[in-house]
């Protein structure tokens, strides 16, 4: 009975769909209708000195 409840809960959370195996593909499919976004990357530069914690 416990396993049946787990299956019901899993199906309910996933909207009756099987859990996606590829999260990136699933995300693209969900948001494809909104179109793409081009992000401008900041220029690369030298790394900052890392802090030292004592």
ROKE-560728 format. One record per residue (C-alpha): residue number from 1; x, y, z. Coordinates in Angstrom, 1 decimal, padded with zeros to 4 digits. Each point is the difference from the previous one (the first is absolute). Layout:
REM ROKE-560728
{n = NUM&east = X&north = Y&up = Z} .
...
REM end
This chain:
REM ROKE-560728
{n = 1&east = 000.0&north = 000.0&up = 000.0} .
{n = 2&east = 002.9&north = 002.4&up = 000.8} .
{n = 3&east = 001.4&north = -000.5&up = -003.5} .
{n = 4&east = -003.4&north = 000.7&up = -001.6} .
{n = 5&east = -000.1&north = 003.3&up = 001.9} .
{n = 6&east = 003.5&north = 000.9&up = -001.2} .
{n = 7&east = -001.0&north = -000.7&up = -003.6} .
{n = 8&east = -003.2&north = 002.1&up = 000.4} .
{n = 9&east = 002.0&north = 002.9&up = 001.5} .
{n = 10&east = 002.7&north = -000.2&up = -002.6} .
{n = 11&east = -002.6&north = 000.0&up = -002.8} .
{n = 12&east = -001.8&north = 002.9&up = 001.6} .
{n = 13&east = 003.1&north = 002.1&up = 000.4} .
{n = 14&east = 001.1&north = -000.7&up = -003.6} .
{n = 15&east = -003.5&north = 000.8&up = -001.4} .
{n = 16&east = -000.6&north = -003.6&up = -001.0} .
{n = 17&east = 003.2&north = -000.1&up = -002.1} .
{n = 18&east = 003.0&north = -002.2&up = 000.6} .
{n = 19&east = 002.9&north = 001.8&up = 001.6} .
{n = 20&east = 002.3&north = 001.6&up = -002.6} .
{n = 21&east = 003.3&north = -001.8&up = -000.4} .
{n = 22&east = 001.8&north = 003.0&up = -001.6} .
{n = 23&east = -000.7&north = 003.2&up = 002.0} .
{n = 24&east = 001.5&north = 002.3&up = -002.6} .
{n = 25&east = -002.2&north = -001.5&up = -002.7} .
{n = 26&east = -003.0&north = 000.2&up = 002.2} .
{n = 27&east = 000.7&north = 003.7&up = 000.8} .
{n = 28&east = 000.5&north = 000.9&up = -003.7} .
{n = 29&east = -003.3&north = -001.7&up = -000.8} .
{n = 30&east = -001.9&north = 001.8&up = 002.7} .
{n = 31&east = 001.3&north = 003.5&up = -000.9} .
{n = 32&east = 000.4&north = -000.4&up = -003.8} .
{n = 33&east = -003.2&north = 001.9&up = -000.7} .
{n = 34&east = 001.5&north = 003.2&up = 001.7} .
{n = 35&east = 002.9&north = 000.1&up = -002.5} .
{n = 36&east = 003.7&north = 000.2&up = 000.6} .
{n = 37&east = 002.1&north = 002.5&up = 001.9} .
{n = 38&east = 003.4&north = 001.3&up = -001.0} .
{n = 39&east = 002.1&north = 000.9&up = 003.0} .
{n = 40&east = 003.0&north = 002.3&up = -000.3} .
{n = 41&east = 002.9&north = -001.5&up = 001.9} .
{n = 42&east = 002.2&north = 002.3&up = 002.0} .
{n = 43&east = 003.6&north = 000.3&up = -001.2} .
{n = 44&east = 002.5&north = -002.3&up = 001.5} .
{n = 45&east = 002.8&north = 001.3&up = 002.2} .
{n = 46&east = 002.5&north = -001.1&up = 002.5} .
{n = 47&east = -001.2&north = -001.8&up = 003.1} .
{n = 48&east = -000.2&north = 001.9&up = 003.3} .
{n = 49&east = 002.2&north = -001.1&up = 002.8} .
{n = 50&east = -001.7&north = -002.7&up = 002.1} .
{n = 51&east = -000.8&north = 000.9&up = 003.6} .
{n = 52&east = 001.9&north = -001.8&up = 002.8} .
{n = 53&east = -002.1&north = -001.1&up = 002.9} .
{n = 54&east = 001.8&north = -000.9&up = 003.3} .
REM end
